[in-house]
Amino acid sequence: MSMPKKVDARGLSCPQPVIVTKKALETSKEDLEVLVDNTTARDNIVRFAKNLGCKTEVVEQGQDFIIKVMR
């Protein structure tokens, strides 16, 4: 099992977190871990991933969120 690709989208304003997530999914066949620092980005990435048919899991870590996107 390969390690998920990690994407740090902290500090980015919408729609940038979704755009970097989309690019990462297009360029890699691996699962992703996306790091964001606000609930709007978290919700938008979860919605985007689910629309693509991916499963998601969110872990809150301090003030950040780790979104696991599984194909």
mmCIF file as Biopython writes it, N, C-alpha, C and O atoms, coordinates in Angstrom:
data_model
#
loop_
_atom_site.group_PDB
_atom_site.id
_atom_site.type_symbol
_atom_site.label_atom_id
_atom_site.label_alt_id
_atom_site.label_comp_id
_atom_site.label_asym_id
_atom_site.label_entity_id
_atom_site.label_seq_id
_atom_site.pdbx_PDB_ins_code
_atom_site.Cartn_x
_atom_site.Cartn_y
_atom_site.Cartn_z
_atom_site.occupancy
_atom_site.B_iso_or_equiv
_atom_site.auth_seq_id
_atom_site.auth_asym_id
_atom_site.pdbx_PDB_model_num
ATOM 1   N N  . MET A ? 1  ? 0.847   -1.181 0.000   1.0 0.0 1  A 1 
ATOM 2   C CA . MET A ? 1  ? 0.000   0.000  0.000   1.0 0.0 1  A 1 
ATOM 3   C C  . MET A ? 1  ? 0.893   1.245  0.000   1.0 0.0 1  A 1 
ATOM 4   O O  . MET A ? 1  ? 1.780   1.377  0.843   1.0 0.0 1  A 1 
ATOM 5   N N  . SER A ? 2  ? 0.657   2.143  -0.936  1.0 0.0 2  A 1 
ATOM 6   C CA . SER A ? 2  ? 1.505   3.326  -1.037  1.0 0.0 2  A 1 
ATOM 7   C C  . SER A ? 2  ? 1.024   4.418  -0.087  1.0 0.0 2  A 1 
ATOM 8   O O  . SER A ? 2  ? -0.134  4.452  0.327   1.0 0.0 2  A 1 
ATOM 9   N N  . MET A ? 3  ? 1.951   5.302  0.239   1.0 0.0 3  A 1 
ATOM 10  C CA . MET A ? 3  ? 1.620   6.422  1.114   1.0 0.0 3  A 1 
ATOM 11  C C  . MET A ? 3  ? 0.797   7.441  0.327   1.0 0.0 3  A 1 
ATOM 12  O O  . MET A ? 3  ? 1.043   7.658  -0.859  1.0 0.0 3  A 1 
ATOM 13  N N  . PRO A ? 4  ? -0.177  8.062  0.986   1.0 0.0 4  A 1 
ATOM 14  C CA . PRO A ? 4  ? -0.964  9.076  0.279   1.0 0.0 4  A 1 
ATOM 15  C C  . PRO A ? 4  ? -0.121  10.306 -0.040  1.0 0.0 4  A 1 
ATOM 16  O O  . PRO A ? 4  ? 0.793   10.667 0.701   1.0 0.0 4  A 1 
ATOM 17  N N  . LYS A ? 5  ? -0.447  10.929 -1.143  1.0 0.0 5  A 1 
ATOM 18  C CA . LYS A ? 5  ? 0.210   12.184 -1.512  1.0 0.0 5  A 1 
ATOM 19  C C  . LYS A ? 5  ? -0.315  13.268 -0.578  1.0 0.0 5  A 1 
ATOM 20  O O  . LYS A ? 5  ? -1.509  13.305 -0.284  1.0 0.0 5  A 1 
ATOM 21  N N  . LYS A ? 6  ? 0.563   14.148 -0.109  1.0 0.0 6  A 1 
ATOM 22  C CA . LYS A ? 6  ? 0.163   15.198 0.828   1.0 0.0 6  A 1 
ATOM 23  C C  . LYS A ? 6  ? 0.118   16.551 0.119   1.0 0.0 6  A 1 
ATOM 24  O O  . LYS A ? 6  ? 1.020   16.907 -0.639  1.0 0.0 6  A 1 
ATOM 25  N N  . VAL A ? 7  ? -0.954  17.290 0.387   1.0 0.0 7  A 1 
ATOM 26  C CA . VAL A ? 7  ? -1.146  18.615 -0.189  1.0 0.0 7  A 1 
ATOM 27  C C  . VAL A ? 7  ? -1.410  19.588 0.957   1.0 0.0 7  A 1 
ATOM 28  O O  . VAL A ? 7  ? -2.330  19.382 1.748   1.0 0.0 7  A 1 
ATOM 29  N N  . ASP A ? 8  ? -0.610  20.639 1.047   1.0 0.0 8  A 1 
ATOM 30  C CA . ASP A ? 8  ? -0.791  21.652 2.086   1.0 0.0 8  A 1 
ATOM 31  C C  . ASP A ? 8  ? -1.501  22.855 1.477   1.0 0.0 8  A 1 
ATOM 32  O O  . ASP A ? 8  ? -0.907  23.618 0.715   1.0 0.0 8  A 1 
ATOM 33  N N  . ALA A ? 9  ? -2.780  23.016 1.822   1.0 0.0 9  A 1 
ATOM 34  C CA . ALA A ? 9  ? -3.571  24.125 1.287   1.0 0.0 9  A 1 
ATOM 35  C C  . ALA A ? 9  ? -3.914  25.139 2.384   1.0 0.0 9  A 1 
ATOM 36  O O  . ALA A ? 9  ? -4.857  25.917 2.244   1.0 0.0 9  A 1 
ATOM 37  N N  . ARG A ? 10 ? -3.149  25.122 3.466   1.0 0.0 10 A 1 
ATOM 38  C CA . ARG A ? 10 ? -3.392  26.085 4.544   1.0 0.0 10 A 1 
ATOM 39  C C  . ARG A ? 10 ? -3.069  27.494 4.054   1.0 0.0 10 A 1 
ATOM 40  O O  . ARG A ? 10 ? -2.126  27.706 3.292   1.0 0.0 10 A 1 
ATOM 41  N N  . GLY A ? 11 ? -3.871  28.442 4.507   1.0 0.0 11 A 1 
ATOM 42  C CA . GLY A ? 11 ? -3.632  29.840 4.166   1.0 0.0 11 A 1 
ATOM 43  C C  . GLY A ? 11 ? -4.168  30.255 2.808   1.0 0.0 11 A 1 
ATOM 44  O O  . GLY A ? 11 ? -4.096  31.429 2.445   1.0 0.0 11 A 1 
ATOM 45  N N  . LEU A ? 12 ? -4.701  29.311 2.059   1.0 0.0 12 A 1 
ATOM 46  C CA . LEU A ? 12 ? -5.250  29.641 0.741   1.0 0.0 12 A 1 
ATOM 47  C C  . LEU A ? 12 ? -6.723  30.004 0.877   1.0 0.0 12 A 1 
ATOM 48  O O  . LEU A ? 12 ? -7.449  29.401 1.668   1.0 0.0 12 A 1 
ATOM 49  N N  . SER A ? 13 ? -7.159  30.990 0.103   1.0 0.0 13 A 1 
ATOM 50  C CA . SER A ? 13 ? -8.569  31.361 0.125   1.0 0.0 13 A 1 
ATOM 51  C C  . SER A ? 13 ? -9.289  30.649 -1.012  1.0 0.0 13 A 1 
ATOM 52  O O  . SER A ? 13 ? -8.685  30.281 -2.020  1.0 0.0 13 A 1 
ATOM 53  N N  . CYS A ? 14 ? -10.582 30.464 -0.830  1.0 0.0 14 A 1 
ATOM 54  C CA . CYS A ? 14 ? -11.388 29.774 -1.838  1.0 0.0 14 A 1 
ATOM 55  C C  . CYS A ? 14 ? -11.350 30.562 -3.139  1.0 0.0 14 A 1 
ATOM 56  O O  . CYS A ? 14 ? -11.369 31.793 -3.124  1.0 0.0 14 A 1 
ATOM 57  N N  . PRO A ? 15 ? -11.298 29.869 -4.244  1.0 0.0 15 A 1 
ATOM 58  C CA . PRO A ? 15 ? -11.417 28.419 -4.430  1.0 0.0 15 A 1 
ATOM 59  C C  . PRO A ? 15 ? -10.081 27.675 -4.492  1.0 0.0 15 A 1 
ATOM 60  O O  . PRO A ? 15 ? -10.054 26.512 -4.894  1.0 0.0 15 A 1 
ATOM 61  N N  . GLN A ? 16 ? -8.989  28.304 -4.109  1.0 0.0 16 A 1 
ATOM 62  C CA . GLN A ? 16 ? -7.661  27.703 -4.267  1.0 0.0 16 A 1 
ATOM 63  C C  . GLN A ? 16 ? -7.512  26.303 -3.653  1.0 0.0 16 A 1 
ATOM 64  O O  . GLN A ? 16 ? -6.931  25.436 -4.306  1.0 0.0 16 A 1 
ATOM 65  N N  . PRO A ? 17 ? -8.007  26.032 -2.429  1.0 0.0 17 A 1 
ATOM 66  C CA . PRO A ? 17 ? -7.830  24.677 -1.884  1.0 0.0 17 A 1 
ATOM 67  C C  . PRO A ? 17 ? -8.446  23.589 -2.772  1.0 0.0 17 A 1 
ATOM 68  O O  . PRO A ? 17 ? -7.877  22.507 -2.920  1.0 0.0 17 A 1 
ATOM 69  N N  . VAL A ? 18 ? -9.604  23.881 -3.356  1.0 0.0 18 A 1 
ATOM 70  C CA . VAL A ? 18 ? -10.238 22.899 -4.248  1.0 0.0 18 A 1 
ATOM 71  C C  . VAL A ? 18 ? -9.421  22.758 -5.530  1.0 0.0 18 A 1 
ATOM 72  O O  . VAL A ? 18 ? -9.278  21.651 -6.049  1.0 0.0 18 A 1 
ATOM 73  N N  . ILE A ? 19 ? -8.890  23.848 -6.042  1.0 0.0 19 A 1 
ATOM 74  C CA . ILE A ? 19 ? -8.095  23.803 -7.276  1.0 0.0 19 A 1 
ATOM 75  C C  . ILE A ? 19 ? -6.829  22.972 -7.082  1.0 0.0 19 A 1 
ATOM 76  O O  . ILE A ? 19 ? -6.497  22.151 -7.937  1.0 0.0 19 A 1 
ATOM 77  N N  . VAL A ? 20 ? -6.114  23.173 -5.965  1.0 0.0 20 A 1 
ATOM 78  C CA . VAL A ? 20 ? -4.894  22.382 -5.751  1.0 0.0 20 A 1 
ATOM 79  C C  . VAL A ? 20 ? -5.229  20.914 -5.498  1.0 0.0 20 A 1 
ATOM 80  O O  . VAL A ? 20 ? -4.457  20.030 -5.869  1.0 0.0 20 A 1 
ATOM 81  N N  . THR A ? 21 ? -6.374  20.651 -4.868  1.0 0.0 21 A 1 
ATOM 82  C CA . THR A ? 21 ? -6.815  19.265 -4.672  1.0 0.0 21 A 1 
ATOM 83  C C  . THR A ? 21 ? -7.127  18.623 -6.019  1.0 0.0 21 A 1 
ATOM 84  O O  . THR A ? 21 ? -6.736  17.483 -6.272  1.0 0.0 21 A 1 
ATOM 85  N N  . LYS A ? 22 ? -7.830  19.351 -6.880  1.0 0.0 22 A 1 
ATOM 86  C CA . LYS A ? 22 ? -8.175  18.845 -8.215  1.0 0.0 22 A 1 
ATOM 87  C C  . LYS A ? 22 ? -6.914  18.527 -9.009  1.0 0.0 22 A 1 
ATOM 88  O O  . LYS A ? 22 ? -6.826  17.469 -9.633  1.0 0.0 22 A 1 
ATOM 89  N N  . LYS A ? 23 ? -5.936  19.431 -8.992  1.0 0.0 23 A 1 
ATOM 90  C CA . LYS A ? 23 ? -4.683  19.199 -9.725  1.0 0.0 23 A 1 
ATOM 91  C C  . LYS A ? 23 ? -3.946  17.982 -9.184  1.0 0.0 23 A 1 
ATOM 92  O O  . LYS A ? 23 ? -3.404  17.190 -9.955  1.0 0.0 23 A 1 
ATOM 93  N N  . ALA A ? 24 ? -3.924  17.830 -7.869  1.0 0.0 24 A 1 
ATOM 94  C CA . ALA A ? 24 ? -3.243  16.682 -7.265  1.0 0.0 24 A 1 
ATOM 95  C C  . ALA A ? 24 ? -3.926  15.376 -7.651  1.0 0.0 24 A 1 
ATOM 96  O O  . ALA A ? 24 ? -3.251  14.378 -7.902  1.0 0.0 24 A 1 
ATOM 97  N N  . LEU A ? 25 ? -5.245  15.370 -7.703  1.0 0.0 25 A 1 
ATOM 98  C CA . LEU A ? 25 ? -5.972  14.164 -8.102  1.0 0.0 25 A 1 
ATOM 99  C C  . LEU A ? 25 ? -5.744  13.842 -9.579  1.0 0.0 25 A 1 
ATOM 100 O O  . LEU A ? 25 ? -5.702  12.674 -9.963  1.0 0.0 25 A 1 
ATOM 101 N N  . GLU A ? 26 ? -5.598  14.870 -10.396 1.0 0.0 26 A 1 
ATOM 102 C CA . GLU A ? 26 ? -5.380  14.662 -11.831 1.0 0.0 26 A 1 
ATOM 103 C C  . GLU A ? 26 ? -3.976  14.142 -12.132 1.0 0.0 26 A 1 
ATOM 104 O O  . GLU A ? 26 ? -3.777  13.437 -13.121 1.0 0.0 26 A 1 
ATOM 105 N N  . THR A ? 27 ? -3.010  14.480 -11.296 1.0 0.0 27 A 1 
ATOM 106 C CA . THR A ? 27 ? -1.622  14.120 -11.587 1.0 0.0 27 A 1 
ATOM 107 C C  . THR A ? 27 ? -1.132  12.901 -10.822 1.0 0.0 27 A 1 
ATOM 108 O O  . THR A ? 27 ? 0.015   12.486 -10.988 1.0 0.0 27 A 1 
ATOM 109 N N  . SER A ? 28 ? -1.987  12.324 -9.987  1.0 0.0 28 A 1 
ATOM 110 C CA . SER A ? 28 ? -1.560  11.181 -9.189  1.0 0.0 28 A 1 
ATOM 111 C C  . SER A ? 28 ? -2.694  10.177 -9.058  1.0 0.0 28 A 1 
ATOM 112 O O  . SER A ? 28 ? -3.862  10.555 -8.971  1.0 0.0 28 A 1 
ATOM 113 N N  . LYS A ? 29 ? -2.349  8.912  -9.045  1.0 0.0 29 A 1 
ATOM 114 C CA . LYS A ? 29 ? -3.345  7.856  -8.843  1.0 0.0 29 A 1 
ATOM 115 C C  . LYS A ? 29 ? -3.455  7.477  -7.369  1.0 0.0 29 A 1 
ATOM 116 O O  . LYS A ? 29 ? -4.286  6.652  -6.988  1.0 0.0 29 A 1 
ATOM 117 N N  . GLU A ? 30 ? -2.599  8.094  -6.539  1.0 0.0 30 A 1 
ATOM 118 C CA . GLU A ? 30 ? -2.577  7.776  -5.114  1.0 0.0 30 A 1 
ATOM 119 C C  . GLU A ? 30 ? -3.710  8.486  -4.381  1.0 0.0 30 A 1 
ATOM 120 O O  . GLU A ? 30 ? -4.297  9.442  -4.887  1.0 0.0 30 A 1 
ATOM 121 N N  . ASP A ? 31 ? -4.005  7.993  -3.170  1.0 0.0 31 A 1 
ATOM 122 C CA . ASP A ? 31 ? -4.910  8.712  -2.290  1.0 0.0 31 A 1 
ATOM 123 C C  . ASP A ? 31 ? -4.238  10.019 -1.884  1.0 0.0 31 A 1 
ATOM 124 O O  . ASP A ? 31 ? -3.027  10.179 -2.042  1.0 0.0 31 A 1 
ATOM 125 N N  . LEU A ? 32 ? -5.030  10.947 -1.364  1.0 0.0 32 A 1 
ATOM 126 C CA . LEU A ? 32 ? -4.501  12.251 -0.956  1.0 0.0 32 A 1 
ATOM 127 C C  . LEU A ? 32 ? -4.754  12.507 0.520   1.0 0.0 32 A 1 
ATOM 128 O O  . LEU A ? 32 ? -5.704  11.987 1.106   1.0 0.0 32 A 1 
ATOM 129 N N  . GLU A ? 33 ? -3.894  13.311 1.104   1.0 0.0 33 A 1 
ATOM 130 C CA . GLU A ? 33 ? -4.153  13.934 2.397   1.0 0.0 33 A 1 
ATOM 131 C C  . GLU A ? 33 ? -4.015  15.428 2.164   1.0 0.0 33 A 1 
ATOM 132 O O  . GLU A ? 33 ? -2.939  15.919 1.823   1.0 0.0 33 A 1 
ATOM 133 N N  . VAL A ? 34 ? -5.118  16.146 2.352   1.0 0.0 34 A 1 
ATOM 134 C CA . VAL A ? 34 ? -5.123  17.586 2.123   1.0 0.0 34 A 1 
ATOM 135 C C  . VAL A ? 34 ? -5.211  18.285 3.475   1.0 0.0 34 A 1 
ATOM 136 O O  . VAL A ? 34 ? -6.098  17.992 4.277   1.0 0.0 34 A 1 
ATOM 137 N N  . LEU A ? 35 ? -4.297  19.199 3.719   1.0 0.0 35 A 1 
ATOM 138 C CA . LEU A ? 35 ? -4.248  19.946 4.970   1.0 0.0 35 A 1 
ATOM 139 C C  . LEU A ? 35 ? -4.823  21.338 4.734   1.0 0.0 35 A 1 
ATOM 140 O O  . LEU A ? 35 ? -4.321  22.090 3.899   1.0 0.0 35 A 1 
ATOM 141 N N  . VAL A ? 36 ? -5.881  21.678 5.473   1.0 0.0 36 A 1 
ATOM 142 C CA . VAL A ? 36 ? -6.495  23.005 5.370   1.0 0.0 36 A 1 
ATOM 143 C C  . VAL A ? 36 ? -6.664  23.591 6.768   1.0 0.0 36 A 1 
ATOM 144 O O  . VAL A ? 36 ? -6.567  22.884 7.771   1.0 0.0 36 A 1 
ATOM 145 N N  . ASP A ? 37 ? -6.920  24.900 6.815   1.0 0.0 37 A 1 
ATOM 146 C CA . ASP A ? 37 ? -7.010  25.563 8.114   1.0 0.0 37 A 1 
ATOM 147 C C  . ASP A ? 37 ? -8.327  26.302 8.340   1.0 0.0 37 A 1 
ATOM 148 O O  . ASP A ? 37 ? -8.419  27.159 9.219   1.0 0.0 37 A 1 
ATOM 149 N N  . ASN A ? 38 ? -9.351  25.966 7.539   1.0 0.0 38 A 1 
ATOM 150 C CA . ASN A ? 38 ? -10.657 26.583 7.792   1.0 0.0 38 A 1 
ATOM 151 C C  . ASN A ? 38 ? -11.783 25.652 7.364   1.0 0.0 38 A 1 
ATOM 152 O O  . ASN A ? 38 ? -11.610 24.785 6.508   1.0 0.0 38 A 1 
ATOM 153 N N  . THR A ? 39 ? -12.945 25.858 7.986   1.0 0.0 39 A 1 
ATOM 154 C CA . THR A ? 39 ? -14.067 24.945 7.755   1.0 0.0 39 A 1 
ATOM 155 C C  . THR A ? 39 ? -14.647 25.068 6.352   1.0 0.0 39 A 1 
ATOM 156 O O  . THR A ? 39 ? -15.153 24.085 5.811   1.0 0.0 39 A 1 
ATOM 157 N N  . THR A ? 40 ? -14.584 26.251 5.754   1.0 0.0 40 A 1 
ATOM 158 C CA . THR A ? 40 ? -15.110 26.414 4.395   1.0 0.0 40 A 1 
ATOM 159 C C  . THR A ? 40 ? -14.310 25.567 3.411   1.0 0.0 40 A 1 
ATOM 160 O O  . THR A ? 40 ? -14.888 24.864 2.583   1.0 0.0 40 A 1 
ATOM 161 N N  . ALA A ? 41 ? -12.989 25.633 3.499   1.0 0.0 41 A 1 
ATOM 162 C CA . ALA A ? 41 ? -12.141 24.820 2.622   1.0 0.0 41 A 1 
ATOM 163 C C  . ALA A ? 41 ? -12.383 23.338 2.880   1.0 0.0 41 A 1 
ATOM 164 O O  . ALA A ? 41 ? -12.470 22.549 1.939   1.0 0.0 41 A 1 
ATOM 165 N N  . ARG A ? 42 ? -12.493 22.959 4.151   1.0 0.0 42 A 1 
ATOM 166 C CA . ARG A ? 42 ? -12.765 21.558 4.500   1.0 0.0 42 A 1 
ATOM 167 C C  . ARG A ? 42 ? -14.046 21.087 3.824   1.0 0.0 42 A 1 
ATOM 168 O O  . ARG A ? 42 ? -14.056 20.054 3.154   1.0 0.0 42 A 1 
ATOM 169 N N  . ASP A ? 43 ? -15.124 21.843 4.001   1.0 0.0 43 A 1 
ATOM 170 C CA . ASP A ? 43 ? -16.418 21.447 3.448   1.0 0.0 43 A 1 
ATOM 171 C C  . ASP A ? 43 ? -16.393 21.396 1.923   1.0 0.0 43 A 1 
ATOM 172 O O  . ASP A ? 43 ? -16.958 20.479 1.326   1.0 0.0 43 A 1 
ATOM 173 N N  . ASN A ? 44 ? -15.745 22.371 1.289   1.0 0.0 44 A 1 
ATOM 174 C CA . ASN A ? 44 ? -15.688 22.405 -0.176  1.0 0.0 44 A 1 
ATOM 175 C C  . ASN A ? 44 ? -14.890 21.237 -0.743  1.0 0.0 44 A 1 
ATOM 176 O O  . ASN A ? 44 ? -15.279 20.663 -1.760  1.0 0.0 44 A 1 
ATOM 177 N N  . ILE A ? 45 ? -13.781 20.878 -0.101  1.0 0.0 45 A 1 
ATOM 178 C CA . ILE A ? 45 ? -12.973 19.755 -0.587  1.0 0.0 45 A 1 
ATOM 179 C C  . ILE A ? 45 ? -13.711 18.439 -0.394  1.0 0.0 45 A 1 
ATOM 180 O O  . ILE A ? 45 ? -13.684 17.579 -1.274  1.0 0.0 45 A 1 
ATOM 181 N N  . VAL A ? 46 ? -14.369 18.275 0.747   1.0 0.0 46 A 1 
ATOM 182 C CA . VAL A ? 46 ? -15.151 17.052 0.982   1.0 0.0 46 A 1 
ATOM 183 C C  . VAL A ? 46 ? -16.246 16.929 -0.076  1.0 0.0 46 A 1 
ATOM 184 O O  . VAL A ? 46 ? -16.443 15.853 -0.640  1.0 0.0 46 A 1 
ATOM 185 N N  . ARG A ? 47 ? -16.956 18.016 -0.348  1.0 0.0 47 A 1 
ATOM 186 C CA . ARG A ? 47 ? -18.028 17.997 -1.353  1.0 0.0 47 A 1 
ATOM 187 C C  . ARG A ? 47 ? -17.462 17.685 -2.741  1.0 0.0 47 A 1 
ATOM 188 O O  . ARG A ? 47 ? -18.023 16.871 -3.474  1.0 0.0 47 A 1 
ATOM 189 N N  . PHE A ? 48 ? -16.358 18.330 -3.094  1.0 0.0 48 A 1 
ATOM 190 C CA . PHE A ? 48 ? -15.720 18.105 -4.393  1.0 0.0 48 A 1 
ATOM 191 C C  . PHE A ? 48 ? -15.309 16.642 -4.552  1.0 0.0 48 A 1 
ATOM 192 O O  . PHE A ? 48 ? -15.582 16.028 -5.584  1.0 0.0 48 A 1 
ATOM 193 N N  . ALA A ? 49 ? -14.657 16.085 -3.537  1.0 0.0 49 A 1 
ATOM 194 C CA . ALA A ? 49 ? -14.188 14.699 -3.605  1.0 0.0 49 A 1 
ATOM 195 C C  . ALA A ? 49 ? -15.356 13.726 -3.721  1.0 0.0 49 A 1 
ATOM 196 O O  . ALA A ? 49 ? -15.296 12.770 -4.494  1.0 0.0 49 A 1 
ATOM 197 N N  . LYS A ? 50 ? -16.407 13.964 -2.963  1.0 0.0 50 A 1 
ATOM 198 C CA . LYS A ? 50 ? -17.573 13.071 -3.023  1.0 0.0 50 A 1 
ATOM 199 C C  . LYS A ? 50 ? -18.243 13.139 -4.390  1.0 0.0 50 A 1 
ATOM 200 O O  . LYS A ? 50 ? -18.744 12.128 -4.882  1.0 0.0 50 A 1 
ATOM 201 N N  . ASN A ? 51 ? -18.258 14.325 -5.010  1.0 0.0 51 A 1 
ATOM 202 C CA . ASN A ? 51 ? -18.820 14.456 -6.355  1.0 0.0 51 A 1 
ATOM 203 C C  . ASN A ? 51 ? -18.024 13.656 -7.380  1.0 0.0 51 A 1 
ATOM 204 O O  . ASN A ? 51 ? -18.561 13.263 -8.415  1.0 0.0 51 A 1 
ATOM 205 N N  . LEU A ? 52 ? -16.739 13.414 -7.094  1.0 0.0 52 A 1 
ATOM 206 C CA . LEU A ? 52 ? -15.900 12.593 -7.971  1.0 0.0 52 A 1 
ATOM 207 C C  . LEU A ? 52 ? -16.016 11.104 -7.652  1.0 0.0 52 A 1 
ATOM 208 O O  . LEU A ? 52 ? -15.414 10.270 -8.329  1.0 0.0 52 A 1 
ATOM 209 N N  . GLY A ? 53 ? -16.789 10.776 -6.623  1.0 0.0 53 A 1 
ATOM 210 C CA . GLY A ? 53 ? -16.945 9.382  -6.237  1.0 0.0 53 A 1 
ATOM 211 C C  . GLY A ? 53 ? -15.894 8.895  -5.253  1.0 0.0 53 A 1 
ATOM 212 O O  . GLY A ? 53 ? -15.773 7.692  -5.025  1.0 0.0 53 A 1 
ATOM 213 N N  . CYS A ? 54 ? -15.137 9.806  -4.672  1.0 0.0 54 A 1 
ATOM 214 C CA . CYS A ? 54 ? -14.111 9.440  -3.687  1.0 0.0 54 A 1 
ATOM 215 C C  . CYS A ? 54 ? -14.723 9.393  -2.292  1.0 0.0 54 A 1 
ATOM 216 O O  . CYS A ? 54 ? -15.720 10.057 -2.010  1.0 0.0 54 A 1 
ATOM 217 N N  . LYS A ? 55 ? -14.109 8.600  -1.437  1.0 0.0 55 A 1 
ATOM 218 C CA . LYS A ? 55 ? -14.490 8.582  -0.027  1.0 0.0 55 A 1 
ATOM 219 C C  . LYS A ? 55 ? -13.600 9.579  0.700   1.0 0.0 55 A 1 
ATOM 220 O O  . LYS A ? 55 ? -12.457 9.810  0.304   1.0 0.0 55 A 1 
ATOM 221 N N  . THR A ? 56 ? -14.132 10.167 1.764   1.0 0.0 56 A 1 
ATOM 222 C CA . THR A ? 56 ? -13.349 11.135 2.529   1.0 0.0 56 A 1 
ATOM 223 C C  . THR A ? 56 ? -13.429 10.830 4.019   1.0 0.0 56 A 1 
ATOM 224 O O  . THR A ? 56 ? -14.388 10.234 4.509   1.0 0.0 56 A 1 
ATOM 225 N N  . GLU A ? 57 ? -12.401 11.252 4.706   1.0 0.0 57 A 1 
ATOM 226 C CA . GLU A ? 57 ? -12.351 11.164 6.163   1.0 0.0 57 A 1 
ATOM 227 C C  . GLU A ? 57 ? -11.656 12.430 6.647   1.0 0.0 57 A 1 
ATOM 228 O O  . GLU A ? 57 ? -10.603 12.804 6.130   1.0 0.0 57 A 1 
ATOM 229 N N  . VAL A ? 58 ? -12.247 13.088 7.639   1.0 0.0 58 A 1 
ATOM 230 C CA . VAL A ? 58 ? -11.685 14.340 8.146   1.0 0.0 58 A 1 
ATOM 231 C C  . VAL A ? 58 ? -11.202 14.139 9.576   1.0 0.0 58 A 1 
ATOM 232 O O  . VAL A ? 58 ? -11.923 13.612 10.423  1.0 0.0 58 A 1 
ATOM 233 N N  . VAL A ? 59 ? -9.972  14.567 9.828   1.0 0.0 59 A 1 
ATOM 234 C CA . VAL A ? 59 ? -9.393  14.526 11.170  1.0 0.0 59 A 1 
ATOM 235 C C  . VAL A ? 59 ? -9.038  15.953 11.559  1.0 0.0 59 A 1 
ATOM 236 O O  . VAL A ? 59 ? -8.348  16.655 10.821  1.0 0.0 59 A 1 
ATOM 237 N N  . GLU A ? 60 ? -9.515  16.373 12.725  1.0 0.0 60 A 1 
ATOM 238 C CA . GLU A ? 60 ? -9.180  17.712 13.217  1.0 0.0 60 A 1 
ATOM 239 C C  . GLU A ? 60 ? -7.895  17.617 14.021  1.0 0.0 60 A 1 
ATOM 240 O O  . GLU A ? 60 ? -7.772  16.784 14.919  1.0 0.0 60 A 1 
ATOM 241 N N  . GLN A ? 61 ? -6.942  18.475 13.693  1.0 0.0 61 A 1 
ATOM 242 C CA . GLN A ? 61 ? -5.644  18.461 14.368  1.0 0.0 61 A 1 
ATOM 243 C C  . GLN A ? 61 ? -5.310  19.896 14.769  1.0 0.0 61 A 1 
ATOM 244 O O  . GLN A ? 61 ? -4.797  20.676 13.967  1.0 0.0 61 A 1 
ATOM 245 N N  . GLY A ? 62 ? -5.609  20.226 16.018  1.0 0.0 62 A 1 
ATOM 246 C CA . GLY A ? 62 ? -5.422  21.604 16.459  1.0 0.0 62 A 1 
ATOM 247 C C  . GLY A ? 62 ? -6.371  22.508 15.704  1.0 0.0 62 A 1 
ATOM 248 O O  . GLY A ? 62 ? -7.585  22.303 15.726  1.0 0.0 62 A 1 
ATOM 249 N N  . GLN A ? 63 ? -5.817  23.516 15.030  1.0 0.0 63 A 1 
ATOM 250 C CA . GLN A ? 63 ? -6.649  24.431 14.247  1.0 0.0 63 A 1 
ATOM 251 C C  . GLN A ? 63 ? -6.748  24.009 12.785  1.0 0.0 63 A 1 
ATOM 252 O O  . GLN A ? 63 ? -7.395  24.686 11.986  1.0 0.0 63 A 1 
ATOM 253 N N  . ASP A ? 64 ? -6.117  22.908 12.435  1.0 0.0 64 A 1 
ATOM 254 C CA . ASP A ? 64 ? -6.101  22.430 11.054  1.0 0.0 64 A 1 
ATOM 255 C C  . ASP A ? 64 ? -7.004  21.213 10.891  1.0 0.0 64 A 1 
ATOM 256 O O  . ASP A ? 64 ? -7.405  20.574 11.863  1.0 0.0 64 A 1 
ATOM 257 N N  . PHE A ? 65 ? -7.309  20.915 9.638   1.0 0.0 65 A 1 
ATOM 258 C CA . PHE A ? 65 ? -8.070  19.724 9.283   1.0 0.0 65 A 1 
ATOM 259 C C  . PHE A ? 65 ? -7.260  18.929 8.269   1.0 0.0 65 A 1 
ATOM 260 O O  . PHE A ? 65 ? -6.724  19.485 7.311   1.0 0.0 65 A 1 
ATOM 261 N N  . ILE A ? 66 ? -7.179  17.624 8.491   1.0 0.0 66 A 1 
ATOM 262 C CA . ILE A ? 66 ? -6.564  16.727 7.516   1.0 0.0 66 A 1 
ATOM 263 C C  . ILE A ? 66 ? -7.710  15.990 6.840   1.0 0.0 66 A 1 
ATOM 264 O O  . ILE A ? 66 ? -8.474  15.274 7.488   1.0 0.0 66 A 1 
ATOM 265 N N  . ILE A ? 67 ? -7.818  16.174 5.538   1.0 0.0 67 A 1 
ATOM 266 C CA . ILE A ? 67 ? -8.869  15.517 4.766   1.0 0.0 67 A 1 
ATOM 267 C C  . ILE A ? 67 ? -8.225  14.388 3.986   1.0 0.0 67 A 1 
ATOM 268 O O  . ILE A ? 67 ? -7.390  14.620 3.112   1.0 0.0 67 A 1 
ATOM 269 N N  . LYS A ? 68 ? -8.617  13.169 4.305   1.0 0.0 68 A 1 
ATOM 270 C CA . LYS A ? 68 ? -8.121  12.009 3.571   1.0 0.0 68 A 1 
ATOM 271 C C  . LYS A ? 68 ? -9.091  11.753 2.429   1.0 0.0 68 A 1 
ATOM 272 O O  . LYS A ? 68 ? -10.283 11.536 2.646   1.0 0.0 68 A 1 
ATOM 273 N N  . VAL A ? 69 ? -8.568  11.780 1.216   1.0 0.0 69 A 1 
ATOM 274 C CA . VAL A ? 69 ? -9.369  11.542 0.019   1.0 0.0 69 A 1 
ATOM 275 C C  . VAL A ? 69 ? -8.941  10.193 -0.537  1.0 0.0 69 A 1 
ATOM 276 O O  . VAL A ? 69 ? -7.805  10.018 -0.979  1.0 0.0 69 A 1 
ATOM 277 N N  . MET A ? 70 ? -9.878  9.233  -0.507  1.0 0.0 70 A 1 
ATOM 278 C CA . MET A ? 70 ? -9.571  7.870  -0.935  1.0 0.0 70 A 1 
ATOM 279 C C  . MET A ? 70 ? -10.345 7.537  -2.200  1.0 0.0 70 A 1 
ATOM 280 O O  . MET A ? 70 ? -11.560 7.720  -2.280  1.0 0.0 70 A 1 
ATOM 281 N N  . ARG A ? 71 ? -9.619  7.052  -3.166  1.0 0.0 71 A 1 
ATOM 282 C CA . ARG A ? 71 ? -10.225 6.710  -4.462  1.0 0.0 71 A 1 
ATOM 283 C C  . ARG A ? 71 ? -11.003 5.430  -4.388  1.0 0.0 71 A 1 
ATOM 284 O O  . ARG A ? 71 ? -11.577 4.998  -5.388  1.0 0.0 71 A 1 
#
